[in-house]
Amino acid sequence: MAVDTVSKEDQGLLWPAAKGPQGEVALARLATDRSIVYRCLGCDQPLILRRGEYKRPHFAHRHGQECHIPAGESVEHITAKNLLAQHVQVNGQLSFVVYYPHHLVGSLKGTNEPGWYHVVSLSNVKAKMEYRFPNGRIGDVVLLDAGTGTPVLDVEILHSHKVDADKAYDLADSGIPWVEVHANVVLTLDLVKPLKTNRSVIPEELCQECRQDVESKVRELTYSINYFRNELRTANRLVSHPLFEHVSRSIFISAGGRDYLVPLVPLPKNISSDEARAFITELSSFGLGAVSEFKLGLRVDMVVPTQLSQELADGTKQSTITKEIDRLSRQKDQLVRKLQGSNQEKGD
């Protein structure tokens, strides 16, 4: 794993917590015994407890020591992860506050007003830091069912970087609810109290109005996905047609105010005039050319290809369509999961 070296002048040397003799996380503001050997949560080297009348209590490395922590980490991030994981391991539970942007019904005493804060409590759980999901993403602190070991919630610790769009999608794709909590919230609050979350992606119980809106969006996305799938099938069919190479490998000539396409590849002799016309018409309707005239006997067809026909020939167009299908499918999957989560809540 890549590591960063924290210089001794860096504030990263001032740790608000450290590992005690039994591996427990000890807070500097609560520690009083200087004879105990504490170790760094980042590099595992011995630390010194420093307390004074004017300085905030903290743990520090010995003079000349360098602290090596994983790239992208920070003192606050590492400390908050360890504190949160220890709290869950010791107490077997975690409560946090989430904000639902949608209407809620049932779970909040029948209210149907938008934007309500709600306390969620999980019990009989244990914690694992740096948990790797099947899709490769790593969760900061993942709560597991104490009996089955099944992940039930991922807690992402925010210090300097929020969960980006790619990780948010991958976390949603894992099917595990997740929340984002600021490191300072963990470091400054009593963890017995519900943690205030910065963001949350948890199944919601939707009111009828919100449900209809989500269902409408799912239908729109389904229509768009089917449209682009048909476009992709048409594109693949056009490329595989015997005439496509003839059309895509041609040169332009202009005569009498008309543009003509002179083939460099001879027109297949087994292609009938009607079949050739049908292909050229479909090519044109797909947006890949404009039909001005067609003379099969002269081996000159009158299709003026656009840039799109070249994109079709080299596969660029098919790749663009496929990416759009994938993008729309991801949006649809997220909305379907939201509906399924709402259905599950209603059944509980």
N, C-alpha and C positions, 0 to 999 in steps of 0.2 A: 504494500500500500504506500502511495506517495505520502510524504510527510513534509510539513513546514517547520522550520526552525524559528522559535520565538525568541527574539533577543532579550537580554536581561533588562533593557530599558522599557520593553513593551509591557503594557498593562496586562497582557496575557499571563504574566507571572503571578498576578494577584488573584488567587483562587478563592472564591467564597465558600468552597467546600472541598473536602478531600476524603480519601479512603482511610477508615480506621483500621485497627488491628484485626478485626474480624471481617473486613471487606465491606463494612457498612459505610454509608455516606454520612460524613460528619460536617455540620455547618460550623464555620468559624465563629459566628456570633454566639453559638451555644457552647463551644469548646472552651475549656479552662485549663486543662492539664497539659502543660508544655512538655512533659516527659514522655507522652505517648508518641509513638512513631506513626506519623500520617504519611500517606503516599498520594502522589498526583493522579488525578482522574484521567489525565491525558497521556502521561509518559511513564507513570508508576515509579518515579523517583521519589526519594524522601523529601518531605516538605517541613517547613518551620511554621509553627503557629505564632502569629504576631498580633498582639493586642496592646492598645495604648489609649491614653486619655484623649488624644486628638485624631488618631488614625482609626479608620474602620477596620474591625477584625478581619483578618484574611490569612490565607496560607501562602507561603512564598518558597521558591527554590533557594537552595544554598548559593552563596556567592560563587560565580563561575559556571554554574550549571546551565545547560540549555534545555528547554522544554520542546520536545518533538510531539506535535499533534497532527492528526490526519488533515490533508489538504481540504479546504472548504469548511473546516470546523472552527469553533471559537470556544473560549473559556465558558461563556454563558450557555452556549448550545450544549456542550458536553455536560456541564453541571446540571442543567435543567433536565436533560435526559436521565441522568443517574438518579436525581432526586425523585422524579416522577416514577421511574421503574421501581425504586426502593419502596415508595409509598404503596404502590399496588401490590408488591410482593408481600409486604408486611400486613396490609389491611385486607387484601383480597377484593378491593372495590375501588371504584372511581366515579365521582359525580362531576358533571360539567354542564355549563349553560350554553344552549344553542339558540340561534335566532332563525325562525322560519319565515321566509319572505312571502310564502303563500298563506292562503286562508287555512285555518285549522278547524277541524270539527271533532268532537268527541273527546280527544285527549286533553283538551283544555276546558273542561266543564261546559262544552257546548258552544263556546265562542266561535264566531265565524269572522272576526275582524282580522285583517292582515297584519303581519309583522309582530308576532308575539315571541317573547323569550320563554324558553322551556327548559327545565332541569331534567337531564337524563342521568340515571344512575345504573351502573353496571356492577354486579356482585358476582362472587365466586369466580374471579378472574385472576390470572397471573400475568406478569409482564416479561417481554423479551425485547431488548434493545437491538437495533440493526437487524430486524427480521427481514429475510428475503422472501418475496412473494414469487409464485410460479412464473410470472412474466418478467422476472429479473429485477423489479423495483425493490428498493429497501426502505422499510418503514422505520422511523426514528424509535418509537416505543409502541410496540404492538401488544394489545391486550388479548390474551388467549383464554378460552374456556378452561377452567382449572381441571375439569373432568376429562374432556376430550382433546384438549390442546388445539382446538380449532380457533383460528383468528376471528375476533368479534369486533375489533376496533383498532384503527391505526391513529396514533397521536403524533402529528408532525410538529416539531418545535421550531418556531420562528424566531430568529434573532436578526440577521441582516438580509436574508433572502426568503421571500415568500415561495410557496409551492407554485412552480410555473405550470403553464398550460399542459405541457407534455406529461409531466409527472401527475398532474391532476387527472388527466385522461387515463393514464395507466393504473392509478389507484382505483378509479371508478371501474376500470375494466377488470380489476381483480375481484370485484363484487363485495369488497369489504368497506363498510362505512368508515369515514375518516374525518378528523377534526384538526384544525391548526390552532395551536396555543402559543402565545408569545412567551419567550423564555423568561422575561421579567415577571410575568404573572406567576410562573412556577416558583421563581426564586424569592418573591416577596410575599406571597400569600400562604396562609395555612392550608395545606393540601386536604385537610378534613372538609374544608368548605368547597362548594362547587367551583370548578375552574371556568373562567370566562373564556370562550373560544373566539378566535379571530375570524375563522371560517369554519363551516361544517358542511359535510356532504353525508346526510343521514336520511333514510327513508322518511318521507313526509306523508301525513294523512291529508289528502287534498279534498277541498270542498267540491261540490258538483260543478261550480263555475270554472275552477282551475282545472278540474279533470277534463271537462269538455274542451278547454283550450289546449291542453296537452294532447288529447286524442286527435284534435283537428290538425295540430302540427305533425303528428305521426302520420296521418293520412296524406298530408301534403308531401312529406319526405318520401313516403312510399311511392307516390305518383312520380316524383322526380327521379327516384332510384330506378323505377321500371322504365322511364323514358330514356335514361342514359344507358341502361342495359340494352334496350332495343337499338340505340345508336351504335353501341359497341358491336352488337351482332351484325348490323348492317355494314359497318366499317370492315369487319373481318370477312364478310361475304364479298364485298366489292374487291378487296385486295386479292382474294383467292380466285376471282373470275379470270378466265384466260385473256380477256381483253384489257385487263388493268395494266399489264406490263406494256402493252401497245400504246395505251393512252399516256402513261407516266413517262415513257421514254420516247419523246417526240420533240420536234422543233416547230417553232412558229413561223408562218409566212403570212404576209398581208397582201391581199390583191383585191382590187375593186371595192375597197372600203370594208372588206371583211377579213377577219383573222381566221387562219386555217391551221390545223395541226397536222404536220407531216410526220408519219410514224418512222422511227428508226428501226423498229422491230416489225417485221411483216405481219399483217393481219392474219390470224388463223383462218385457214380455208374452210374449216368445218363450222364456222360461226355464220349463222344465217343473218340476213339483213334485219329481220324482226328482232332476233335475239340481241344483235348489236345495238339497235335502236333502244330496246328496253334497258340495256345496261347503261347506255349513255344518258338516258333520261333519269335513271335512278341516281347515277353519279352526279348529275346536275342538281337534282332535288336534295341531295345530301349536302349541297353547298360546296362541291368540289370542282365544279366546272360550269360553263354556260354553253348550251347547244345553239349554234348558229346555222349549221347545215350539216348534212351527212351524205356522203357519196361512197358507198361501199365498193363499187366497181372501180373507182379511181384510187382505191387504197388511201383515201384521205377522209378522215372524219373531222368534223367541224367543232370539236370540243375545245374550248379555251380553258385549260386547267388553272385553278387558283393556287395560292400557296398551300391551301388546305390539302390539295391532292398530293403534294410532295410530303406533307406531314403524315398523310395516310400511308404513303409508300415506305417511309423510313420508320414507321411505328410511333411517331411522336403523338399523333392524334389519338391512337388507341390508349397510349399511356396517360394522356391528359384525361380522357373519359374515365379510365379505371380509377385514377386518383380522386376524381369528383365523386364517383360511386362510393369509394371508401370513406370520403369525408362525410357524405350525407348519411351513410350507414352508421357511422360512429354517433352522429347526432341523434339518429333514430334510436339506436341502442340505449343511449343515455335516457331518453324520454320514456322508452318502454320500461327500463329499470325503475324509473320514478313511479310509473303507474303500478308496476308489480309490487314495489315497496309499499305503496299506499294500500293496495289490496291486502297485503299481508298484515298490515296494521289493523285493518278493519276486521280481519278474521280472528285477531288475538283477543 
